[in-house]
Amino acid sequence: MTDLKVPLLSQIHAYKLTAAARRARLACATVPIDGEVIPSEAGITITLSGKPISGERLVALVGQSAIEIPEFSLARNGKQR
């Protein structure tokens, strides 16, 4: 390496180390929010304790989600053309 590249690489390395230390410091100082989902061991475990909502309520919340194609609905209902 030339003398010009060595200081540049050391500056980049120093910046990366400083940035990593700052991220670690911020992560340690952060106060968890109540109900926040925090990953542990590279996975998120969620316990579902609620009841499922009805189909009518789901349609009222998010709208109709099925794609209505006449040929498929005929096959689904058991009707022939």
C-alpha positions in Angstrom: 0.0 0.0 0.0 1.1 3.5 -0.6 1.6 6.0 2.2 -1.5 7.8 1.0 -3.9 4.9 1.5 -2.8 3.8 5.0 -4.1 6.9 6.8 -7.3 6.8 4.9 -8.0 3.2 5.8 -7.1 3.8 9.5 -9.6 6.8 9.5 -12.3 4.5 8.1 -11.5 1.8 10.6 -11.6 4.4 13.5 -14.9 5.7 12.2 -16.4 2.2 12.1 -15.2 1.4 15.6 -16.6 4.7 16.9 -19.9 4.1 15.2 -20.2 0.6 16.6 -19.4 1.8 20.1 -22.0 4.5 19.8 -24.7 2.1 18.7 -23.8 -0.3 21.6 -24.0 2.6 24.0 -27.4 3.7 22.7 -28.7 0.2 22.8 -27.7 -0.2 26.4 -29.2 3.1 27.5 -32.6 2.6 25.8 -35.4 2.0 28.2 -37.8 -0.7 26.9 -41.3 0.4 26.0 -44.1 -1.5 27.7 -45.3 -4.1 25.3 -42.3 -3.8 23.0 -41.3 -7.0 21.2 -37.6 -7.5 21.7 -35.8 -10.3 19.7 -33.8 -12.8 21.7 -31.4 -15.3 20.2 -32.2 -14.0 16.7 -35.9 -14.8 17.0 -39.1 -13.3 18.1 -41.5 -15.3 20.3 -45.0 -14.1 20.4 -47.7 -15.5 22.7 -51.2 -15.0 21.4 -53.7 -14.7 24.2 -56.6 -13.1 22.4 -59.6 -14.5 20.6 -59.7 -14.6 16.8 -62.0 -12.1 15.3 -64.9 -13.2 13.2 -64.9 -13.1 9.4 -67.5 -10.3 9.3 -65.4 -8.2 11.7 -62.3 -8.8 9.6 -64.1 -7.7 6.5 -65.3 -4.6 8.3 -61.7 -3.8 9.5 -59.6 -4.5 6.4 -62.2 -4.9 3.6 -62.7 -7.8 1.3 -59.4 -9.6 0.8 -60.4 -12.4 -1.6 -59.9 -12.0 -5.3 -63.2 -12.7 -6.9 -62.7 -14.7 -10.2 -66.0 -16.2 -11.5 -64.4 -19.4 -12.7 -62.8 -20.1 -9.3 -65.9 -19.2 -7.4 -68.0 -21.6 -9.5 -65.5 -24.4 -8.8 -65.4 -23.5 -5.1 -69.2 -23.7 -4.8 -69.3 -27.0 -6.7 -71.3 -25.6 -9.6 -70.6 -26.5 -13.2 -71.1 -24.2 -16.2 
